[in-house]
Amino acid sequence: MTRRYWVETLGCPKNQVDSDKLVGTLLADGLVPAASADEADLVVVNTCAFIEAARQESIDTVLALSDGRRDGAQIVVTGCMAERYGDELAEALPEVDLVAGFGVPVTLSAKVTTVAAPIPPPMDLLNLPRPRATAPWAYVKIAEGCDRSCGFCAIPSFRGPQRSRSVDEILAEVEALGDGVREIVLVAQDLASYGKDVPGMGAGSIVPLVRAVSARVARTRLLYLYPSDLSDELIDVIGAESGVPYWDLSLQHVSKPLLRRMRRWGDGDRFLRRIEDIKRRYPEAAFRSNFIVGYPGETEADHDLLLRFVEEAELDWVGFFSYSREEGTHAADLDGQVPANLMHERLLELGALQDDITSARRRDLVGTTIEVLVDRPGTGRSHREAPEIDGIVNVPSELTVGELHKVTVTAAYGPDLVAE
């Protein structure tokens, strides 16, 4: 009897790529997709462990899927949380049949409690084949791990140092995703550092990669750019050659003293100058960033600096996240921990300010003509909207899915547009 699988993915786009690679492995092992989790013989939960809220969501999801599974079905927990807390998870979740770290095969033939990923792993997720894309866009992971030591981040401790893929491997995956893919979204923990870890490649290797991908698809989008590596050449290849003048800048804060406590580069004035320079060179530029609120030592003055920056920068999209104390990180033992209620107040203030800015930026587009990629009937995206992250463009349902169409924006409702 053919076994059926269900894969539930939590966390960031990089996890989605890992899930796609796991699906390719399950299909190669002879399993077929189930219509829903409660019809599957094998349920795989690809977890996130970035912050406490993500870990709680992962646990809640595992328990819910376990409660709803059919008789005889098996549950596998994999991904970041399994890699970081494998033994603890196996002990805390007796409902789970297998806790599998990165690179451990997830197809079960017998009940197992936990498996720790050997080094090197027997199954390299990074370069495994994946199924053809079912949407007109797809994430492609170009590297794994990170060589930075940001004070708040535990990712290097369980994802390891940066490990860049070769250009040939990446392009082969892009082509294998199918002719129907019009937009490739390149992702990594530290995208602009691509190739620095490979002899003969080095700094700036992301630029020829973007050019090579852009020669194959209409749009190449880059997510997560560390600001110090945003060179003029990279700005120009994004602005003039990628088809997506969209900059996702990992800023995290703007107070210089606080950024140094974060073990991060830059400051608000430097970020503003760079953003204004990009806007001058590419007037259609769209921007996204993320900021941590309540990092240890954040003062009211630091918070006011961030408010002023958000107001002046007028970024299209911003995510604000309360600081999460992560075991084993530099920040875990820092003094100046910010009370939770104060973090919450600061988040609300920043969120309200940015909501108004985003809405105004969207209203400015009313009456303009834009090009959208139709992802599904009635829903499209211009270069300003990253898939699954930003707003959408509501378009006539008769527009062909998977094609680029010129439309005129007629209305804006918060983050979303209406066009005809």
Stockholm file with secondary structure:
# STOCKHOLM 1.0

chainA/1-420         MTRRYWVETLGCPKNQVDSDKLVGTLLADGLVPAASADEADLVVVNTCAFIEAARQESIDTVLALSDGRRDGAQIVVTGCMAERYGDELAEALPEVDLVAGFGVPVTLSAKVTTVAAPIPPPMDLLNLPRPRATAPWAYVKIAEGCDRSCGFCAIPSFRGPQRSRSVDEILAEVEALGDGVREIVLVAQDLASYGKDVPGMGAGSIVPLVRAVSARVARTRLLYLYPSDLSDELIDVIGAESGVPYWDLSLQHVSKPLLRRMRRWGDGDRFLRRIEDIKRRYPEAAFRSNFIVGYPGETEADHDLLLRFVEEAELDWVGFFSYSREEGTHAADLDGQVPANLMHERLLELGALQDDITSARRRDLVGTTIEVLVDRPGTGRSHREAPEIDGIVNVPSELTVGELHKVTVTAAYGPDLVAE
#=GR chainA/1-420 SS CCCEEEEEECSSHHHHHHHHHHHHHHHHTTCEECSSGGGCSEEEEEECCSSHHHHHHHHHHHHHHHHHCCTTCEEEEEEHHHHHSHHHHHHHCTTCSEEECTTCCCCCSSCCSEECCCSSCSSCGGGCCCCCCSSSEEEEECEESCCCCCTTCCHHHHHCSCEECCHHHHHHHHHHTCTTCCEEEEECTTGGGTTTTSTTTCTTTHHHHHHHHHTTSSEEEECCBCGGGCCHHHHHHHHHTSSCCEEEEEEECCCHHHHHHTTCCCCHHHHHHHHHHHHHHCTTCEEEEEEEESCTTCCHHHHHHHHHHHHHHCCSEEEEEECCCCTTSGGGGCSCCCCHHHHHHHHHHHHHHHHHHHHHHHHTTTTCEEEEEEEETTEEECTTCCTTTSCCEECCTTSCTTSEEEEEEEEEETTEEEEC
#=GC SS_cons         CCCEEEEEECSSHHHHHHHHHHHHHHHHTTCEECSSGGGCSEEEEEECCSSHHHHHHHHHHHHHHHHHCCTTCEEEEEEHHHHHSHHHHHHHCTTCSEEECTTCCCCCSSCCSEECCCSSCSSCGGGCCCCCCSSSEEEEECEESCCCCCTTCCHHHHHCSCEECCHHHHHHHHHHTCTTCCEEEEECTTGGGTTTTSTTTCTTTHHHHHHHHHTTSSEEEECCBCGGGCCHHHHHHHHHTSSCCEEEEEEECCCHHHHHHTTCCCCHHHHHHHHHHHHHHCTTCEEEEEEEESCTTCCHHHHHHHHHHHHHHCCSEEEEEECCCCTTSGGGGCSCCCCHHHHHHHHHHHHHHHHHHHHHHHHTTTTCEEEEEEEETTEEECTTCCTTTSCCEECCTTSCTTSEEEEEEEEEETTEEEEC
//
